[in-house]
Amino acid sequence: MTAPARRYDAAELVVDIRRKSAHDRWREAVKIRQEWLDHGLSTQPADRRTAEHSLTVIYARISRPKPRFVWVDSPDQAIPLVAGLPTLDQLYGWIRDPHPQGTPPLASDLAMVASQLRGALSAGISHVDPELSPARKGKHNEPWPELPPLKALDAGVPLGVVLHQGIRTALHRSLAHGFRMPMRTALAGSGPVLVCWYGQQDAAWVAYYDALHRLGLASYGPDALDHLGHWAALARSCGWWWPSEDVCIVVDRPEQIHTEPVPGTCHDEVRLRRDGVRYRDGWHPLLA
């Protein structure tokens, strides 16, 4: 068996909702968020067997055969190997075109099944999911404020809103704004960065749905649980990956990561220091 993919067994995760206060659930959520932030910033060598297994399963979900896997030590090392893949602008253009020409690129199909998964998971949440419908308050339909979490709960902000702000949004700020966006900027010196997925730095949305399930605030069907489990396994096992029809380029996790707190945030967000990442081939970009 290739762990460490978490088993999403319903019986294992049953929680007596009536006995847990919002404050109790938030304290549990903080531990789950830290667990996923640790995965997002892990410098352990990639678990290649787990990553390749889950990528193979995800390829099968879009009716593609197992690709040949090529492992590299940094995103910089991957760039010469991914020529011909679409850019983000090209992918968005394809997705938005009501009558696209030709065969959809593999990245389009992957984006579609990931989006469908998130929709299925949101449908299993016991409250209105702010991921789908931004939470509003009052007769003027204003957004809920982002406050320190316990203060927010005491002020009447719904737990579901606090969890979305404190897990989904906070991890996105740490792992997307704080890590992968400055890394993409560093890579873009040689031209547009082609469409990829981010492995460990995709943990924000995985963590959000995982936390709701573990807190007893969501119930997912078996297929959605299995699918989520493979995206979770990728977030626990590897770095960035570029998928194509025959080959999947996968990056090992960095050798060193150094972060600093983001000042003035409510949810312990972090960002890379300017010289905060070094990969196993020695690539050490100086970030803006």
Secondary structure, 3 states (H helix, E strand, C coil): CCCCCCCCCCHHHCCCHHHCCHHHHHHHHHHHHHHHHHHHCCCCCCCHHHHHHHHHHHHHHCCCCCCEEEEECCHHHHHHHCCCCCEHHHHHHHHHCCCCCCCCCHHHHHHHHHHHHHHHHHHCECCCCCCCCCCEECCCCEECCCCCHHHHHHCCCCHHHHHHHHHHHHHHHHHHHHHHHHHHHHHHHHCCCECCECHHHHHHHHHHHHHHHHCCCECCCHHHHHHHHHHHHHHHHCCCEEECCCEEEEECCCCEEEEEECCCCCCCCEEEEEEEEECCCCCCCCCC
